[in-house]
Amino acid sequence: MTVTDTSLAIAPLRRAFLGGAISAAQLAEQVLARILRSDDPAIWISRSRESAVRARARELDAEAAADPSAVAHLPLFGIPFAVKDNIDVAGMPTTAGCPAFAYTPIETAPVVARLLAAGAVLLGKTNLDQFATGLVGTRSPYGVPRNPFDARFVPGGSSSGSAVAVATGLVSFALGTDTAGSGRVPAAFNNIVGLKPTRGLLSARGIVPACRSLDCVSVFALTAPDASAVFDVAAFFDPDDPLARAADGEAAASFGSQFRFGVPRSSDLEFFGNKEGGALFGAAIGILEKAGGAKVEISFAPFRDAGRLLYEGPWVAERLHATQTLLSDNPDAMLPVTREIIGGGRNYSALDAYRAQYELAALRRAAEIQFRAIDILLLPTAGTI
């Protein structure tokens, strides 16, 4: 079996492995060849050694030969993936997009370890906006991954390389991080799925924090079922992560023939002159209505104001947690725009932080009230690109 440019989705690969149509070693060779043919080196900051990828694939095939049930029992058997380079993998440098910050961890982040234990094959670590600070994907000394649809467009950030690696068929899925859109904006700009789970369900241990109290590990995939499959493997309660939480046991929302979906009032929507964006959002509304959904207009104000708190308030100071030594001792190691944003955190006081906490609590309550009238909330990921 030869995989095509669009056949790295997990479900068909699983069927091929289970049916013996392809081996882990054969898929690894095809993926390595595809990466070598790729003309966008800015996707990666570091690549797994080809010899290590091949050895890992042969190891999986040997396990399957010894125990034919191994393929069925390993939900990610032979599946190629990548991780954003602010997530630790033992023996591979972690840079967070800043060469002067780089270190080589001796332990692999638990979220990555779980994927490897499920049979996934790591191809490398991907580019990002420096210190996961940005939504554009252009703030990296390692280059700018190209948007695969139009090189004039940004790839989105901060998890730029992870999104482009999935969108261009180099891996089946990739891990990113998401504090304020870094796992969703790049997905939208590259026409793939970006899953931001509830905070704490995926361990954030072994990850360079942006805003530690808000950070999530995110999943990029070609389909929603693929993203869900990866999440199911990666999710666990990590007692050594002080911000981890256990799943509450409730199943994901499911709807019958009727459900209510919220959309912002027209006065809250802004597409910045992008008529196509507005039309596509209207089409998405139509799809949900055709599926039996009832549209409910809501005020987007509490969500918008919470976003402003994150971008313009004292949470910027939390970004200093991981970078304050570098910023003090070697500020020129940071890109000017990153240095300006993170350095601005010094302008906030403890009083500012408390005031913002109180405001956020009020906004959270207002958002909860909005959700009493709806089952899901439908939003454009971004107003334009």
Secondary structure by P-SEA (a helix, b strand, c coil): cccccccccaaaaaaaaaaccccaaaaaaaaaaaaaaccccccccccccaaaaaaaaaaaaaaaaacccccccccccccccccccccccccccccccccccbbbbccccaaaaaaaaabbbbcbbbbcccccccccccccccccccccccccccccccaaaaaaaaaaccccccccccccccccaaaaaacbbbbbccccccccccccccccccccbbbbcccaaaaaaaaaaacccccccccccccccccccccccbbbbbbcccccccccccaaaaaaaaaaaaaaaaabbbbbbbcaaaaaaaaaaaaccccccccccccaaaaacccccccaaaaaaaaccccccaaaaaaaaaaaaaaaaaaaaaaccccbbbbcccccc
